[in-house]
């Protein structure tokens, strides 16, 4: 468990997570935009990513998830593997199955949690095989 000493940051994370979990994605993004001083916190970038992903703005979501993965701060392990899976979902949603596969393979190397990533990789591999058969 990661303990965040900054009470304001804890409040921002809780409030933004509440917006995101209640499917108020535009509000989550607007809220986070008001607290730009926390933009280098991985969990903040993840919340942006989840919100953009649910709004089907995949390029913005990809950018945010990639940034969250690079930052690797202020979050438990579960959020790291969720960022990898979500990033792969965004690539998959744009039809870029090769990028989705690369992301999941990198996630398998960098995360302790392997089960979910392995399952997602199997699905992407099937999609790649189907795509190659169609060509």
C-alpha positions as CSV (number, residue, x, y, z in Angstrom):
1,X,0.0,0.0,0.0
2,X,1.2,3.5,-0.9
3,X,0.5,6.2,1.7
4,X,0.2,9.6,0.2
5,X,1.2,12.3,2.7
6,X,-0.1,15.2,0.6
7,X,-3.7,15.7,1.8
8,X,-4.6,17.8,-1.2
9,X,-3.3,15.2,-3.7
10,X,-5.2,12.4,-1.8
11,X,-8.4,14.5,-2.1
12,X,-7.8,15.2,-5.8
13,X,-7.2,11.5,-6.5
14,X,-10.3,10.5,-4.5
15,X,-12.5,13.1,-6.2
16,X,-11.3,12.3,-9.7
17,X,-11.6,8.5,-9.1
18,X,-15.2,9.1,-7.9
19,X,-16.1,11.0,-11.1
20,X,-14.5,8.2,-13.2
21,X,-16.1,5.3,-11.3
22,X,-19.5,7.0,-11.6
23,X,-19.0,7.3,-15.4
24,X,-18.7,11.1,-15.3
25,X,-15.7,11.1,-17.6
26,X,-15.9,14.7,-18.9
27,X,-16.2,16.0,-15.3
28,X,-13.2,13.9,-14.3
29,X,-11.1,15.4,-17.1
30,X,-12.3,19.0,-16.3
31,X,-11.6,18.4,-12.6
32,X,-8.1,17.1,-13.3
33,X,-7.3,20.0,-15.6
34,X,-7.7,22.3,-12.6
35,X,-4.9,20.6,-10.7
36,X,-2.1,20.7,-13.3
37,X,0.5,20.7,-10.6
38,X,-0.2,17.0,-10.1
39,X,0.2,16.1,-13.8
40,X,3.4,14.1,-13.1
41,X,1.6,11.7,-10.8
42,X,1.0,8.3,-12.6
43,X,-2.4,7.8,-11.0
44,X,-3.6,11.2,-12.3
45,X,-2.5,10.2,-15.8
46,X,-4.3,6.8,-15.4
47,X,-7.5,8.6,-14.5
48,X,-7.2,10.8,-17.6
49,X,-6.5,7.7,-19.6
50,X,-9.5,5.8,-18.3
51,X,-11.8,8.8,-18.9
52,X,-10.6,9.3,-22.5
53,X,-10.8,5.6,-23.2
54,X,-14.5,5.5,-22.1
55,X,-15.2,8.6,-24.2
56,X,-13.6,6.7,-27.2
57,X,-10.9,9.2,-27.6
58,X,-8.2,6.6,-28.0
59,X,-5.3,8.7,-29.1
60,X,-5.5,10.9,-26.0
61,X,-6.0,7.8,-23.8
62,X,-2.9,6.1,-25.3
63,X,-0.9,9.2,-24.6
64,X,-2.0,9.3,-21.0
65,X,-1.5,5.6,-20.3
66,X,2.0,5.7,-21.8
67,X,2.8,8.6,-19.6
68,X,1.4,6.9,-16.5
69,X,3.5,3.8,-17.2
70,X,6.6,5.9,-17.7
71,X,6.1,7.8,-14.4
72,X,5.6,4.8,-12.2
73,X,5.0,6.7,-9.0
74,X,2.2,7.0,-6.3
75,X,0.4,3.8,-7.2
76,X,0.1,0.2,-6.2
77,X,1.1,-2.6,-8.6
78,X,-2.5,-3.2,-9.7
79,X,-2.7,0.2,-11.4
80,X,0.5,-0.6,-13.4
81,X,-0.9,-3.7,-14.9
82,X,-4.3,-2.0,-15.5
83,X,-2.5,0.7,-17.4
84,X,-0.8,-1.9,-19.6
85,X,-4.1,-3.7,-20.3
86,X,-6.0,-0.4,-20.9
87,X,-3.3,0.8,-23.2
88,X,-3.5,-2.4,-25.1
89,X,-7.3,-2.1,-25.3
90,X,-7.0,1.4,-26.8
91,X,-4.6,0.1,-29.5
92,X,-6.9,-2.8,-30.1
93,X,-9.9,-0.5,-30.4
94,X,-8.1,1.5,-33.1
95,X,-7.3,-1.8,-35.0
96,X,-3.6,-1.7,-34.2
97,X,-3.3,-5.3,-32.9
98,X,0.5,-5.3,-33.2
99,X,0.9,-2.4,-30.9
100,X,-1.6,-4.0,-28.5
101,X,0.6,-7.2,-28.5
102,X,3.8,-5.2,-27.9
103,X,2.2,-3.4,-25.0
104,X,1.0,-6.6,-23.4
105,X,4.4,-8.3,-23.9
106,X,6.1,-5.3,-22.2
107,X,3.6,-5.5,-19.4
108,X,4.4,-9.2,-18.8
109,X,8.0,-8.3,-18.4
110,X,7.4,-5.3,-16.1
111,X,4.5,-6.5,-13.9
112,X,4.2,-9.0,-11.1
113,X,0.6,-9.8,-12.1
114,X,0.8,-12.0,-15.1
115,X,-2.5,-13.9,-15.3
116,X,-4.7,-11.1,-16.7
117,X,-2.0,-9.9,-19.0
118,X,-1.4,-13.4,-20.4
119,X,-5.1,-13.8,-21.1
120,X,-5.3,-10.5,-22.9
121,X,-2.3,-11.4,-24.9
122,X,-3.9,-14.6,-26.1
123,X,-7.0,-12.7,-27.3
124,X,-4.8,-10.2,-29.2
125,X,-2.8,-13.0,-30.8
126,X,-6.0,-14.6,-32.0
127,X,-7.1,-11.3,-33.5
128,X,-3.7,-10.9,-35.3
129,X,-4.0,-14.5,-36.7
130,X,-7.6,-13.7,-38.0
131,X,-6.4,-10.4,-39.5
132,X,-3.5,-12.2,-41.3
133,X,-5.9,-14.8,-42.7
134,X,-8.2,-12.1,-44.2
135,X,-5.3,-10.6,-46.1
